[in-house]
């Protein structure tokens, strides 16, 4: 796939909605200042957070980002999405108010109300007119780089991940403990059962993750989780635009991060199982093994691969 063409199309097309043009301009200056004072005075307890109007959520994010003592680094969350109308709003409300600077939704041709809900939440939206698959949507992390993200989080709203854990991921990178953080769903079989992962998927994940650990010299428990966070320097260095347009994209990202010497860490998370069929999972597994074989061939000098060269 020619990603540059996709990115050009995104840049030339006006975003469906942005915080600055669609949310804040809907209220006059006086009412906005009044709302800001009200939000500042309200206690930030969990019950209020659950009941808050979506606009109040956006107001608090903007308030925190504009304060003089606000964090110097910029955190951008990217939501690769397809038909996430039922879970999108809940996911957005979970993000920490004082940490997330911008939320970008990359819609893969959804046919439900996903875009309408995202517009109401004030998200920046990029949309594929037709579904292009997982990897082309995930490659839109370039949008977060263009928006100045120092810490970039990838999260699928359909996967049931807890957005509150973004803060733990960012903390690991801010403390210089890691460069990439993965949300692990299956450190134990019990955790896998709680996430609704069937035995055959759990066994396949365990086997392939173990092979990733041995060949990439890592210590992961769930190398196929789509809940990930990256430093800006990682995404600027690894040539992820050369990667596959299939689900094997995630394995390639880990192999590239390992090849360039970046540190990978994990945090425990809850999430649901993918809805891929057995044949799709089998194809994904074979593709992951091919990635590992290419990585080993590149490292020992048998066959150099462009995706492992900056």
Secondary structure, DSSP 8 states (H G I E B T S, - for coil): --HHHHHHHHHHS--S--IIIIIGGGS-HHHHHHHHHHHHHS---HHHHHH--HHHHHHHHHHHHHSTTS-SS-EEEEEEESS-TTTHHHHHHHS-TTT--EEEEEE-S--SSHHHHHHHTT-EEEE-SS---HHHHHTTHHHHHHTT-SEEEE--GGGT--GGGHHHHHHHHHTTS-SEEEEES-SSHHHHHHTT--HHHHHHHHHHHHHHHHHHT---S-TT-S-EEEEHHHHHHS-GGGS-SSTTHHHHHHHHHHHTT--EEEEE---------HHHHHHHHHHHHHHHHHHHHHHHTSS--GGG--
